Amino acid sequence: MPRPLNERQSLEQERTELAEQLATHRREVENGSPHRARRERLGWQIRKAEKRLAEIEARLAKSELRERHQEDHEMTATHP
């Protein structure tokens, strides 16, 4: 699959991939892995993915605000 063209697309793609990973890890935890080390590793991976997902959401929100601000600025510049 070709890489996205801009940062926003990259973040959106990563967000989708992380959501899929989280779902997979959570299912495995819910199904009760018999190995303690595996359960601990899954817990760590879930926390790491949740933290990264929060970072991505924050960056996307900031990017969206920036884009809206730029659009508003462009509209006022073209329609005084």
Order of alpha helices (4+ residues) and beta strands (2+ residues): alpha-alpha
